[in-house]
């Protein structure tokens, strides 16, 4: 069975991190892409996930200067699923 790709935001918050953990428990079924703001706090929180197979961390936000890059990623993610 081909893995589905899931794009998730908010993974440094309480609900988003719970969702990320659930997806990671099922990473045999999913490729996970998460968008995380590159603050020092978030970098520290996400350090434990760096290098986890099946998880791609994108450092950025949905501000004007990053919008096109994020839309390109989400379009590719949607096509891959």
C-alpha positions in Angstrom: 0.0 0.0 0.0 1.3 3.4 -0.9 1.8 5.9 1.9 -0.3 9.0 2.1 1.3 12.3 2.7 -0.1 14.4 5.6 0.6 18.2 5.9 0.2 19.4 9.5 0.7 22.7 11.2 0.7 23.6 14.9 2.9 20.7 15.9 4.6 22.8 18.7 1.3 23.4 20.4 -0.6 21.0 22.7 -3.2 19.7 20.2 -0.8 19.8 17.2 1.9 17.9 19.0 -0.6 15.2 20.1 -1.7 14.9 16.4 2.0 14.6 15.4 2.6 11.8 17.9 -0.4 9.9 16.6 0.8 10.3 13.0 4.3 9.2 14.0 2.8 6.0 15.6 1.4 5.3 12.2 4.3 6.4 10.1 4.2 3.0 8.3 1.1 4.5 6.6 2.0 8.2 6.4 4.7 10.5 5.2 4.4 13.6 7.4 5.2 17.2 6.5 5.0 19.9 9.2 5.4 23.6 9.0 7.0 25.1 12.1 7.9 28.8 12.8 11.6 29.0 13.3 11.7 30.5 16.8 14.3 29.3 19.3 11.5 27.7 21.4 10.1 25.8 18.5 13.6 24.7 17.4 14.2 23.3 20.8 10.8 21.5 20.9 11.3 20.0 17.4 14.9 18.9 17.9 13.8 15.5 19.1 12.1 14.9 15.7 14.9 15.9 13.4 16.0 13.0 11.3 12.9 10.9 12.0 12.2 8.8 8.9 9.0 9.8 7.3 8.9 13.2 8.9 9.8 16.4 7.0 10.1 19.6 9.1 9.7 22.8 7.1 10.9 25.9 9.0 8.8 28.9 8.1 5.4 30.5 8.4 2.6 31.7 6.2 3.8 35.3 6.0 3.8 37.0 2.6 7.4 36.2 1.8 6.9 32.5 2.4 3.4 32.0 1.0 4.4 30.9 -2.5 6.9 28.4 -1.2 4.4 26.9 1.2 1.7 26.7 -1.5 4.1 24.9 -3.8 4.9 22.4 -1.1 1.2 21.8 -0.3 0.4 21.3 -4.0 3.2 18.7 -4.3 2.0 17.1 -1.1 -1.6 16.9 -2.4 -0.5 15.4 -5.7 1.6 12.8 -3.9 -1.3 11.5 -1.9 
